[in-house]
Every structure is written in C-alpha cells, then in structure tokens.
Amino acid sequence: MISVFIRGRLPSLFDGGTAGRCVVAVVLLAASLVAGCGDDDDGDQIAVGDPPNIVWIVAEDMNFELGAFGDAVAQTPRLDALAEQGVRYSNLFATSGVCAPARTALITGMYATSIGAHHMRSLNEGYQPVPPPQVKTFTEYLRAAGYYTSNQGKTDYQFSAPFGGAPLTNWDEANGDWRGRAPGQPFFAYFTLFVTHESGLFGTREPTTDPASVSVPPYYPDTPVARRDFARLYDNVATMDAAAGDILDMLEEDGLADDTIVFFFTDNGRGFPRDKRWVYDGGIHVPLIIRWPDGRDAGAMAERLISFVDLPASVLSLAGVRIPPHLEGRAFLGPQAGAEREWVFAAADRHDEATDRIRAVRDKRYKYIRNYQPQTPYGQDLDFRNNLGTMQEMFRLEDEALLEPPADWYFRQTKPVEELYDTEIDPFELDNLADDPAQAQRLERMRAAHFDWVERTGDLGAVPEAELAERFWPSGEQPQTEPPVIEPSASRQNGAVEATLTSATEGASIAYTTDPGESPHWLLYTGPVRVPAGATLRARAVRYGYAESVETRFDHSG
C-alpha cells in the first residue's frame, strides 16, 4: 500500500472485500485514490517535507490581456506584480475553448472526450456524464492525503454530484476559503473570478478604457461596436485584477504568503466568436503565472508546452501525492515532473444548440485542426453568444454586404477537413497551409499524432450524444448510488468502536460525519472511523454522475 507522509502522520487506510460487494476504500494506491476491492502492495512514500499550501486563481474568458505578458492597454498591476515575483508560462493550452469541458480536465486530469463530458451543458440534453469508476477529482486525492480543500466560484464540471449537494467528498468547503481548516493543516483553495466572463461584455455600457486604444483581430470587423466590446473586456480585466489582489492580500493578512504556491490562469479564451468555443489559439491559448514562496526564478518566462490535463498531476506532485496512473496529464512541477510534452490537444463538440466535432493538435509553433463535420458552417447560431455586440455587428454587415474577408469567416458554409497553421508568422490562424506541398511532411506527422491521441485516450466524440446519454442515464433516469453499509467492530476502546463503511456502487466515494444538526462538516472516508460512545455516525455515498445515496446511520449507545 502506498501512503503519503503528511506532517508526521499517515492517512488512515484499509483494504478488504466481501463476496458480491465492493468495499469502497479511498486509498492512495499506485498514485491513485481507488474505489475498489482487493489487496494493496506496499510502495514508497514521496518525501516532500512540509507540503505547501496551493491556491488557484482562475479568471474566465480571456487570453493574454495582462501587462505582464506585454499588453500595453491592460491595467493589471496586481497580477503584473505577481508575475514579477513568479514565473510566466507562455504555452499553456486549454483542452477545450469553453468552460465546462475545460474544467472537467482541470478537476480530473482527464480529457473531457475520454470520459464523455465533451458536450457543453449535457444536462440540457437530459443527462450527466458518468466517468469511469477510477476517476476522481484531484481534490479528493488531496483530502485523502490530509489537505483542506476549498472552492469559491464555479463547480460546473458537467457532472454535478458530489459538487451540487451534500455530502461533499471533494471539498471541505464548497463556497469558501482556507480559514476553516485545522491549525497547521495544508490547504488547496480554488477561486474562480467571474467578472471577465463573456456575459460581462453584453449590453450598452460605455467603457472607461478608450476604444481607440485597443487592437481588434482581423477576423472581426474593426468598427466602433467591436472596439467598445474589447474596451469593456479591458475594463473587466482591471476589475478582475483587483479581485485577484484581494485574494493575495488575504494570504498576506493570514501570514500564509511565504508558505503558499499561487497559480493564476484563465479557463479559456476571450468571449468572442472564433475565440471562445473554438480550438483556434484565441479559444485555448491562455496565460499562466506561478509564484513560489521562496521567490525562485522570479520574473522568468518559461516556454514549456503545458496542457490543462497537466495541472492536476502537477498539484499532486507538489503536494507529495503519488499521481494516479489513469490521469492523462503529466506533472511539470514537483518531484514527479516528467519530460516536456511534444503536443497538446483540444476538442470542440456540441456547444449548447450548435453541434460539431473538431479536434486540434498544437506544438510550440504549428496547429493542426481536423473538422469531422466539414459540411457544417464555420459559424453556427447560439442564442447566448448572439447577445454580444460584435456578433450583432457581424450579422448587420453581412446583411448589408459590407463584411469583408477575413472577417466574413463566420458565414462560410463549409469547412476544410484539415487545417494547418504556422502560429509564429500567422498568429491569427488565417492562412491554411494544409494544401501546401512544403508542409506535407508536417501535416502527415501532426495528423498521425491526432489519430494516435484519439485512439489512445478513447475519444468518445464519434459516439452519438443520444447513445452517450442512454449509456450514462438509461431511459433518461439518473442512477442512484447505493447507500453505505456501516459495519462496527466488536471490540471497544474507551467505549468507542471503529466502523467500516462500504457501498455496493463501483466507484462511489463515501462521506461521513459524527456532527449533529442539519449542516454538519462531511469528511471524506479513507478508512475505519472511530465512533465515540453516545455519538451517531452518518454516512452517504455518491458516484460522479449518479444521484447521491440516502443517508445511513449508526447510533453508538456505548
């Protein structure tokens, strides 16, 4: 059994199994939080000393609109200062150009296409993805290793449980910060800053940023309407910067800045057409800043190629938690950091009412895109996105026959099967090189990398969504997790008993509490629970995508 040493103590671990029933044991086995049956082999601990506190600050719907990355219009003094104290990474890529599938990768270390979470807002189609039983959020691994985990902001990862209700197995605090932890307990805190979201560009509000100062990419019409939208984006980025500064100030006030690794990045690209929801760089190429407590490499710029699926593995590596073998990312930080990847991959599927299937491969310079539905237009109407002034401006100019190339891309009725771009000389990805004989060898190599990724990761994009829905929620009914079975030991120690919790649902996580009342603090089950005399042990189980179980109770009369 592999365990992780946390401040002089080991997590409580157990194994076991009974005929016809799977004992749900949250253990660190071969780097994994495992819900399963059987014996565990001994393994090595990862020595990291005192595990660091880790904070993620994640802004929505923006790219490199930061002074620290060379944007002269951006008013971002707090994040610029963070970059001066830390390391800027110039090659981080989201796995999707839209939030929920991208957050699937961020929270599980798995491609959304691998676990059926690639269609945006699947619940709108009457189902939630049910990931394979071994798949957990990386915050469950952290909790099992002794971390206090908190979230403030979005918990939309396509599958709600255990995010949307109680019990919470992956967060100690689902809408808070680190201040509820035990003294000296290491923490992971995840903050989402919504102010830069696409919806913040809607309406007629006059920006304070001068519209004449912004740059409009050539795939939009350079008109006062589009410039106002971009100016609003910069206004929102400035507000976001102040909110990020408030989080940094909290760390300072609590005396934690010198013990905490801070990450800043964004969930996908700008909330504009051809950026958000697409796999062009405007949708997936995002900034990353990491500040170390010891100030190492302060002010440096790193060009390492990083995918969103690499971030969970990297946090586990930093925390001293062995990386589960099923994770599809690779650590780029900490003792388990591996070699730099050659490629990153991205996907676009159904976005609300618009259906498509697009895949992308990117190295540090070139981008390969494969359009699996070339018969569909580049642009498809989305009611939500149509609220954007720039989108309305594109419709107006098209109606008046005034929309000139390349800003007319949205109205092209078909797409090529393949696209290839040199992002160094063509950063807006406008000159498709797929038919260039000089690029034939590169095209073949990147095409092969794409097909290898599709096969290796079990890309579910070719499965009709109705079939996926039936697979996950048969007949449109959400499966329900089997309730925990509580098995108290026969022995007593100072009147207390130890209780083992199991669930018949493969892959279920179990939460428990001995707190009284309607709002207890639920703990993640990792091994036998000590139940004092006179206490009531309450337990619930949940598998991701399933409805949570009913509550089971054990009243220990002593």
C-alpha positions as CSV (number, residue, x, y, z in Angstrom):
1,M,0.0,0.0,0.0
2,I,1.4,3.4,-1.0
3,S,0.8,6.2,1.5
4,V,1.8,9.8,1.7
5,F,3.5,11.2,4.7
6,I,1.8,14.4,5.8
7,R,3.3,16.4,8.7
8,G,4.3,13.3,10.6
9,R,1.2,11.3,10.2
10,L,-0.2,8.8,7.7
11,P,-3.7,8.9,6.3
12,S,-6.0,6.2,7.6
13,L,-6.0,3.4,5.1
14,F,-7.6,0.0,4.8
15,D,-8.4,-2.7,2.4
16,G,-10.9,-5.5,2.2
17,G,-13.6,-7.2,0.2
18,T,-16.5,-9.4,0.6
19,A,-18.2,-11.7,-2.0
20,G,-20.6,-9.7,-4.3
21,R,-19.8,-6.4,-2.7
22,C,-17.1,-3.8,-3.4
23,V,-15.5,-2.2,-0.4
24,V,-15.1,1.5,-1.1
25,A,-11.7,2.4,0.3
26,V,-10.3,5.8,-0.6
27,V,-6.6,4.9,-0.6
28,L,-3.5,6.2,-2.3
29,L,-2.7,3.1,-4.4
30,A,-0.1,3.3,-7.1
31,A,-0.7,7.1,-7.1
32,S,-4.5,6.7,-7.1
33,L,-7.4,7.3,-5.0
34,V,-9.0,3.9,-5.6
35,A,-12.6,2.8,-5.0
36,G,-12.3,-0.9,-5.3
37,C,-11.7,-4.4,-4.0
38,G,-8.6,-6.4,-3.3
39,D,-5.3,-6.3,-1.5
40,D,-2.7,-3.5,-2.0
41,D,1.0,-3.9,-2.5
42,D,3.4,-1.9,-0.4
43,G,5.1,1.0,-2.1
44,D,7.3,4.0,-1.5
45,Q,6.4,7.3,0.1
46,I,7.1,10.6,-1.6
47,A,9.2,12.7,0.6
48,V,8.4,16.4,0.2
49,G,8.8,17.7,3.7
50,D,6.0,20.0,4.8
51,P,3.5,20.0,2.0
52,P,2.9,23.5,0.6
53,N,-0.4,25.4,0.5
54,I,-1.6,25.9,-3.0
55,V,-4.0,28.5,-4.4
56,W,-5.5,28.6,-7.9
57,I,-6.9,31.9,-9.1
58,V,-8.8,31.3,-12.3
59,A,-10.2,34.1,-14.4
60,E,-12.8,33.5,-17.1
61,D,-12.9,34.1,-20.8
62,M,-9.6,36.0,-21.5
63,N,-6.3,35.4,-23.1
64,F,-3.1,37.5,-22.6
65,E,-4.7,40.8,-21.7
66,L,-2.1,41.4,-19.0
67,G,0.6,43.9,-18.7
68,A,3.0,41.1,-17.6
69,F,2.6,39.5,-21.0
70,G,3.2,42.6,-22.9
71,D,-0.3,44.1,-23.3
72,A,0.1,47.9,-23.1
73,V,-3.6,48.5,-22.8
74,A,-4.2,46.2,-19.8
75,Q,-4.4,47.7,-16.3
76,T,-3.3,44.8,-14.2
77,P,-0.9,46.0,-11.5
78,R,-1.6,43.2,-9.0
79,L,-1.1,40.3,-11.5
80,D,1.9,42.1,-13.0
81,A,3.5,42.2,-9.6
82,L,2.7,38.5,-9.1
83,A,4.4,37.8,-12.4
84,E,7.5,39.8,-11.3
85,Q,7.6,37.6,-8.2
86,G,7.0,34.4,-10.1
87,V,7.3,32.6,-13.4
88,R,5.2,33.4,-16.5
89,Y,4.4,30.4,-18.7
90,S,3.7,31.3,-22.3
91,N,2.5,28.0,-23.6
92,L,-0.5,26.8,-21.5
93,F,-3.4,25.4,-23.5
94,A,-6.9,24.6,-22.5
95,T,-8.3,21.3,-23.7
96,S,-11.5,23.0,-24.9
97,G,-12.4,26.5,-25.8
98,V,-15.4,26.6,-23.5
99,C,-15.6,26.5,-19.7
100,A,-17.3,23.3,-18.5
101,P,-15.4,20.7,-20.6
102,A,-12.2,22.6,-19.9
103,R,-13.0,22.5,-16.2
104,T,-13.5,18.7,-16.5
105,A,-9.9,18.4,-17.4
106,L,-8.8,20.8,-14.7
107,I,-10.6,18.9,-11.9
108,T,-10.0,15.3,-13.1
109,G,-6.8,15.4,-15.1
110,M,-8.7,13.6,-17.8
111,Y,-9.7,14.8,-21.3
112,A,-13.5,15.5,-21.4
113,T,-13.6,13.5,-24.6
114,S,-12.2,10.4,-22.7
115,I,-15.0,10.4,-20.0
116,G,-18.0,11.6,-22.0
117,A,-18.0,15.2,-20.7
118,H,-17.2,16.9,-24.0
119,H,-20.7,18.2,-24.9
120,M,-21.3,21.6,-23.4
121,R,-24.1,21.6,-20.8
122,S,-25.0,17.9,-21.1
123,L,-27.7,18.3,-18.5
124,N,-29.6,20.4,-21.1
125,E,-29.8,17.2,-23.1
126,G,-31.2,15.2,-20.2
127,Y,-28.1,13.5,-18.7
128,Q,-24.8,13.9,-16.9
129,P,-21.6,12.1,-17.8
130,V,-20.7,9.2,-15.6
131,P,-16.9,9.0,-15.6
132,P,-15.2,5.6,-15.2
133,P,-15.2,4.4,-11.6
134,Q,-11.5,5.1,-11.0
135,V,-11.9,8.8,-12.0
136,K,-12.0,11.2,-9.1
137,T,-11.4,14.9,-8.7
138,F,-7.8,15.5,-7.7
139,T,-9.1,17.4,-4.7
140,E,-10.3,14.0,-3.3
141,Y,-6.7,12.7,-3.5
142,L,-5.6,15.8,-1.7
143,R,-8.2,15.4,1.1
144,A,-7.2,11.8,1.5
145,A,-3.6,13.0,2.0
146,G,-4.7,15.4,4.7
147,Y,-5.2,18.6,2.8
148,Y,-8.1,21.0,3.4
149,T,-9.7,21.8,0.1
150,S,-12.0,24.7,-0.7
151,N,-13.7,26.2,-3.7
152,Q,-15.1,29.7,-4.3
153,G,-16.9,30.2,-7.5
154,K,-18.0,27.7,-10.1
155,T,-18.3,24.0,-9.6
156,D,-19.6,23.2,-13.1
157,Y,-17.7,20.2,-14.3
158,Q,-20.5,18.7,-16.4
159,F,-21.4,16.1,-13.7
160,S,-22.9,17.7,-10.5
161,A,-22.5,15.1,-7.8
162,P,-20.7,15.5,-5.4
163,F,-20.5,19.2,-6.3
164,G,-24.1,20.3,-6.2
165,G,-25.3,18.8,-3.0
166,A,-24.3,17.2,0.2
167,P,-22.3,15.4,1.1
168,L,-19.2,17.0,-0.4
169,T,-16.5,14.4,-0.9
170,N,-14.0,16.6,-2.9
171,W,-14.3,19.9,-0.9
172,D,-14.2,20.6,2.8
173,E,-15.8,24.0,1.9
174,A,-17.6,24.4,-1.4
175,N,-18.1,28.1,-1.1
176,G,-15.3,29.5,1.0
177,D,-11.6,29.7,1.5
178,W,-8.9,28.2,3.7
179,R,-9.9,29.7,7.0
180,G,-12.0,26.8,8.2
181,R,-9.1,24.4,8.3
182,A,-7.4,22.9,11.4
183,P,-4.3,24.7,12.7
184,G,-1.3,23.8,10.6
185,Q,-3.3,21.8,8.1
186,P,-2.1,22.3,4.5
187,F,-4.8,23.6,2.0
188,F,-5.7,23.8,-1.6
189,A,-8.0,26.7,-2.5
190,Y,-9.6,27.2,-5.9
191,F,-11.0,30.7,-6.7
192,T,-13.0,31.5,-9.9
193,L,-13.2,35.1,-10.9
194,F,-16.4,35.5,-13.0
195,V,-16.1,39.2,-13.8
196,T,-14.3,38.6,-17.2
197,H,-17.0,36.2,-18.3
198,E,-18.4,36.6,-21.8
199,S,-21.7,37.9,-20.4
200,G,-19.9,40.9,-18.9
201,L,-19.4,42.2,-22.5
202,F,-23.2,42.3,-23.2
203,G,-25.2,45.5,-23.1
204,T,-24.6,49.1,-23.9
205,R,-22.4,50.2,-21.0
206,E,-19.8,52.7,-22.1
207,P,-16.3,51.5,-21.2
208,T,-13.8,53.6,-19.4
209,T,-11.0,52.1,-21.5
210,D,-10.5,54.2,-24.6
211,P,-11.9,52.1,-27.6
212,A,-9.3,53.8,-29.8
213,S,-6.5,52.2,-27.8
214,V,-7.5,48.5,-28.3
215,S,-6.4,46.2,-31.1
216,V,-9.1,44.3,-33.0
217,P,-8.1,41.0,-34.5
218,P,-8.6,40.9,-38.3
219,Y,-11.3,38.2,-38.1
220,Y,-13.7,40.8,-36.6
221,P,-14.9,44.0,-38.3
222,D,-12.9,46.9,-36.9
223,T,-15.9,49.1,-36.1
224,P,-16.9,51.2,-33.1
225,V,-19.2,48.4,-31.8
226,A,-16.4,45.8,-31.8
227,R,-14.0,48.3,-30.2
228,R,-16.4,49.0,-27.4
229,D,-16.7,45.3,-26.7
230,F,-12.9,45.0,-26.5
231,A,-12.7,48.1,-24.3
232,R,-15.3,46.5,-22.0
233,L,-13.1,43.4,-21.8
234,Y,-10.2,45.5,-20.6
235,D,-12.4,47.2,-18.0
236,N,-13.5,43.8,-16.7
237,V,-9.9,42.6,-16.7
238,A,-8.9,45.5,-14.5
239,T,-11.8,44.7,-12.1
240,M,-10.6,41.0,-12.1
241,D,-7.1,42.1,-11.3
242,A,-8.3,43.9,-8.2
243,A,-10.2,40.8,-7.1
244,A,-7.1,38.7,-7.6
245,G,-5.2,41.2,-5.5
246,D,-7.8,40.8,-2.7
247,I,-7.0,37.1,-2.5
248,L,-3.3,37.8,-2.4
249,D,-3.9,40.3,0.4
250,M,-5.8,37.6,2.3
251,L,-2.7,35.4,2.2
252,E,-0.6,38.2,3.5
253,E,-3.0,39.1,6.2
254,D,-3.1,35.5,7.4
255,G,0.7,35.1,7.3
256,L,0.5,32.5,4.6
257,A,2.1,34.1,1.6
258,D,5.5,32.6,2.5
259,D,4.0,29.1,2.6
260,T,1.8,29.1,-0.4
261,I,2.3,28.4,-4.1
262,V,0.0,30.7,-6.2
263,F,-1.3,29.8,-9.7
264,F,-3.1,32.3,-11.9
265,F,-4.5,31.3,-15.3
266,T,-7.8,31.5,-17.2
267,D,-10.3,28.8,-18.1
268,N,-10.4,29.5,-21.9
269,G,-10.0,32.4,-24.3
270,R,-11.9,35.6,-24.9
271,G,-15.7,35.6,-25.0
272,F,-15.8,36.5,-28.7
273,P,-16.7,34.4,-31.8
274,R,-13.8,32.4,-33.2
275,D,-12.2,32.6,-29.7
276,K,-14.3,31.1,-27.1
277,R,-15.8,27.7,-28.1
278,W,-13.3,27.3,-31.0
279,V,-9.9,25.5,-31.0
280,Y,-8.0,28.4,-32.5
281,D,-5.5,29.9,-30.2
282,G,-8.0,32.7,-29.3
283,G,-10.0,30.0,-27.6
284,I,-7.4,27.7,-26.0
285,H,-4.1,29.6,-25.6
286,V,-4.1,31.2,-22.1
287,P,-1.6,32.7,-19.6
288,L,-0.1,31.0,-16.6
289,I,1.7,32.7,-13.7
290,I,3.1,30.7,-10.8
291,R,4.6,32.3,-7.7
292,W,6.8,30.3,-5.4
293,P,7.1,31.0,-1.7
294,D,10.9,31.2,-2.0
295,G,10.8,33.5,-5.0
296,R,12.6,31.1,-7.2
297,D,13.0,32.1,-10.9
298,A,11.2,35.4,-10.1
299,G,10.5,37.3,-13.3
300,A,11.3,34.4,-15.6
301,M,9.4,33.4,-18.8
302,A,9.1,29.7,-19.4
303,E,8.1,28.3,-22.8
304,R,7.4,24.7,-21.8
305,L,4.3,23.2,-23.5
306,I,1.5,22.6,-20.9
307,S,-2.0,21.2,-21.2
308,F,-4.8,21.7,-18.7
309,V,-4.7,18.0,-18.0
310,D,-1.2,18.5,-16.6
311,L,-2.3,20.9,-13.9
312,P,-3.9,18.3,-11.5
313,A,-0.9,16.0,-11.8
314,S,1.4,18.9,-11.1
315,V,-0.5,19.9,-7.9
316,L,-0.5,16.3,-6.7
317,S,3.3,16.1,-7.4
318,L,3.8,19.3,-5.4
319,A,1.7,18.0,-2.5
320,G,3.6,14.7,-2.4
321,V,0.7,12.6,-3.5
322,R,1.6,9.9,-6.0
323,I,-0.1,10.6,-9.3
324,P,-2.8,8.1,-10.2
325,P,-1.9,6.0,-13.3
326,H,-5.1,6.7,-15.1
327,L,-4.5,10.5,-15.2
328,E,-3.9,11.6,-18.8
329,G,-1.8,14.6,-17.8
330,R,1.9,14.7,-16.8
331,A,3.4,16.8,-14.0
332,F,5.6,19.6,-14.9
333,L,6.4,20.6,-11.3
334,G,7.4,18.8,-8.1
335,P,9.3,15.5,-7.6
336,Q,7.2,13.6,-10.2
337,A,7.7,16.1,-13.0
338,G,8.4,14.4,-16.3
339,A,9.7,15.2,-19.7
340,E,8.2,18.1,-21.6
341,R,5.3,17.0,-23.9
342,E,5.6,17.4,-27.7
343,W,1.9,18.1,-28.3
344,V,-1.2,19.5,-26.7
345,F,-4.6,18.5,-27.8
346,A,-8.0,20.2,-27.8
347,A,-11.6,19.5,-28.8
348,A,-14.9,21.2,-29.7
349,D,-18.2,19.3,-29.8
350,R,-21.8,20.4,-29.2
351,H,-21.9,23.9,-27.7
352,D,-25.4,24.5,-26.4
353,E,-27.6,24.2,-29.5
354,A,-24.7,24.1,-32.1
355,T,-23.4,20.6,-32.9
356,D,-19.9,19.9,-34.4
357,R,-16.9,17.8,-33.8
358,I,-13.4,19.4,-34.2
359,R,-10.1,18.3,-32.9
360,A,-6.7,20.1,-32.7
361,V,-3.1,19.3,-32.2
362,R,-0.6,22.0,-31.3
363,D,3.1,22.1,-30.7
364,K,5.0,25.3,-29.9
365,R,4.6,26.7,-33.3
366,Y,2.2,24.8,-35.5
367,K,-1.5,23.9,-35.2
368,Y,-3.3,21.1,-36.9
369,I,-7.1,21.0,-36.9
370,R,-9.4,18.3,-38.1
371,N,-13.0,19.1,-38.9
372,Y,-15.1,15.9,-38.6
373,Q,-18.2,17.7,-39.9
374,P,-16.8,19.8,-42.8
375,Q,-20.3,20.2,-44.2
376,T,-21.4,22.4,-41.3
377,P,-20.6,26.2,-41.4
378,Y,-17.8,27.8,-39.5
379,G,-20.3,29.8,-37.5
380,Q,-23.5,28.4,-36.0
381,D,-26.1,30.5,-34.2
382,L,-26.0,30.4,-30.4
383,D,-28.7,32.4,-28.7
384,F,-26.4,33.3,-25.8
385,R,-23.5,34.4,-27.9
386,N,-25.7,36.5,-30.2
387,N,-26.1,39.0,-27.3
388,L,-22.6,40.2,-28.0
389,G,-22.4,43.5,-29.8
390,T,-19.6,42.3,-32.1
391,M,-21.7,39.3,-33.1
392,Q,-24.7,41.5,-33.9
393,E,-22.3,43.8,-35.9
394,M,-21.2,40.9,-38.0
395,F,-24.8,40.0,-38.8
396,R,-25.6,43.6,-39.7
397,L,-22.6,43.9,-42.0
398,E,-23.3,40.6,-43.7
399,D,-26.9,41.6,-44.3
400,E,-25.6,44.8,-45.9
401,A,-23.0,43.0,-48.0
402,L,-20.3,45.1,-46.2
403,L,-18.4,42.3,-44.3
404,E,-15.0,41.8,-46.0
405,P,-12.5,39.0,-45.6
406,P,-11.2,37.7,-43.3
407,A,-14.0,39.0,-41.0
408,D,-16.5,37.1,-43.2
409,W,-15.3,33.7,-41.9
410,Y,-18.4,33.1,-39.8
411,F,-20.7,32.9,-42.8
412,R,-18.7,30.4,-44.8
413,Q,-21.0,27.4,-45.2
414,T,-18.4,24.6,-45.2
415,K,-15.0,23.9,-43.6
416,P,-12.0,22.1,-44.9
417,V,-11.4,18.6,-43.5
418,E,-7.9,19.7,-42.4
419,E,-6.3,23.0,-41.4
420,L,-2.7,23.7,-40.6
421,Y,-1.3,27.0,-39.3
422,D,2.2,28.4,-38.6
423,T,1.2,30.4,-35.5
424,E,4.6,32.2,-35.4
425,I,4.1,34.0,-38.7
426,D,0.3,33.7,-38.7
427,P,-0.8,34.2,-35.1
428,F,-4.5,34.7,-36.1
429,E,-4.5,31.4,-38.0
430,L,-5.8,32.7,-41.2
431,D,-3.5,31.1,-43.8
432,N,-4.4,27.4,-44.1
433,L,-1.2,25.5,-45.1
434,A,-2.8,22.1,-45.3
435,D,-2.5,22.0,-49.1
436,D,1.0,23.5,-49.2
437,P,3.4,20.8,-50.6
438,A,6.2,22.2,-48.5
439,Q,4.2,21.3,-45.4
440,A,3.1,17.8,-46.4
441,Q,5.5,16.0,-44.1
442,R,4.5,18.1,-41.1
443,L,0.8,17.7,-42.0
444,E,1.2,13.9,-42.1
445,R,3.1,13.9,-38.8
446,M,0.5,16.0,-36.9
447,R,-2.4,14.1,-38.5
448,A,-0.8,10.9,-37.1
449,A,-0.4,12.5,-33.7
450,H,-4.1,13.4,-33.8
451,F,-5.2,9.9,-34.7
452,D,-2.9,8.4,-32.1
453,W,-4.4,10.6,-29.4
454,V,-8.0,9.8,-30.4
455,E,-7.2,6.1,-30.1
456,R,-5.1,6.3,-27.0
457,T,-7.5,8.4,-25.0
458,G,-10.7,6.6,-26.2
459,D,-12.1,9.8,-27.7
460,L,-15.9,9.5,-27.4
461,G,-16.6,12.2,-29.9
462,A,-17.8,9.7,-32.6
463,V,-20.5,8.3,-30.3
464,P,-23.9,10.0,-31.0
465,E,-24.8,12.0,-27.9
466,A,-28.2,10.2,-27.6
467,E,-26.2,7.0,-27.3
468,L,-24.0,8.5,-24.6
469,A,-27.0,9.8,-22.7
470,E,-28.5,6.3,-22.7
471,R,-25.2,4.8,-21.6
472,F,-24.9,7.1,-18.7
473,W,-28.6,7.6,-17.7
474,P,-30.6,4.6,-19.1
475,S,-34.1,5.7,-20.2
476,G,-33.3,9.2,-19.0
477,E,-33.2,8.2,-15.4
478,Q,-30.2,9.2,-13.2
479,P,-28.8,6.2,-11.5
480,Q,-28.7,6.4,-7.7
481,T,-25.7,5.4,-5.6
482,E,-26.2,2.5,-3.2
483,P,-26.2,3.7,0.4
484,P,-23.2,2.9,2.6
485,V,-23.2,-0.1,4.8
486,I,-21.8,0.6,8.3
487,E,-20.1,-2.3,10.0
488,P,-19.0,-1.5,13.6
489,S,-16.2,-3.6,15.1
490,A,-17.0,-5.9,18.0
491,S,-14.1,-4.5,20.1
492,R,-14.3,-1.4,22.3
493,Q,-11.6,1.0,23.2
494,N,-12.6,3.5,25.9
495,G,-16.2,2.9,24.9
496,A,-15.5,3.8,21.2
497,V,-15.8,1.4,18.3
498,E,-14.3,1.5,14.8
499,A,-16.7,1.4,11.9
500,T,-16.0,0.4,8.3
501,L,-18.1,1.9,5.5
502,T,-18.8,0.2,2.2
503,S,-21.0,0.8,-0.8
504,A,-22.1,-1.6,-3.5
505,T,-21.8,1.0,-6.2
506,E,-18.5,0.7,-8.0
507,G,-16.5,4.0,-7.9
508,A,-18.6,5.5,-5.2
509,S,-17.0,7.9,-2.7
510,I,-18.2,8.0,0.9
511,A,-18.6,11.0,3.2
512,Y,-19.3,10.7,6.9
513,T,-19.8,12.8,9.9
514,T,-20.5,12.5,13.6
515,D,-21.6,16.1,13.9
516,P,-25.1,16.7,15.0
517,G,-27.6,19.1,13.2
518,E,-28.6,19.7,9.6
519,S,-25.4,21.4,8.4
520,P,-22.5,19.1,9.6
521,H,-19.0,19.1,8.2
522,W,-18.7,16.0,6.0
523,L,-15.4,14.2,5.9
524,L,-14.0,12.0,3.1
525,Y,-13.9,8.4,4.1
526,T,-10.5,6.9,3.8
527,G,-10.5,4.1,6.5
528,P,-12.1,2.9,9.7
529,V,-13.9,5.6,11.6
530,R,-13.7,5.9,15.4
531,V,-17.2,6.4,16.8
532,P,-17.3,7.6,20.5
533,A,-19.9,6.2,22.8
534,G,-23.1,8.2,22.6
535,A,-22.3,9.5,19.1
536,T,-24.2,8.9,15.8
537,L,-22.2,8.1,12.7
538,R,-23.9,9.3,9.5
539,A,-22.7,8.3,6.0
540,R,-23.7,8.9,2.4
541,A,-22.2,7.7,-0.8
542,V,-22.0,9.2,-4.3
543,R,-20.6,8.2,-7.6
544,Y,-19.9,11.1,-10.0
545,G,-22.9,11.5,-12.4
546,Y,-25.1,9.4,-10.1
547,A,-27.6,10.8,-7.6
548,E,-26.2,10.6,-4.1
549,S,-27.4,7.8,-1.8
550,V,-29.8,8.0,1.1
551,E,-28.2,8.5,4.4
552,T,-27.2,5.6,6.6
553,R,-26.9,6.0,10.4
554,F,-25.3,4.1,13.3
555,D,-26.2,5.1,16.8
556,H,-23.4,4.0,19.2
557,S,-25.1,3.7,22.6
558,G,-21.9,2.6,24.2
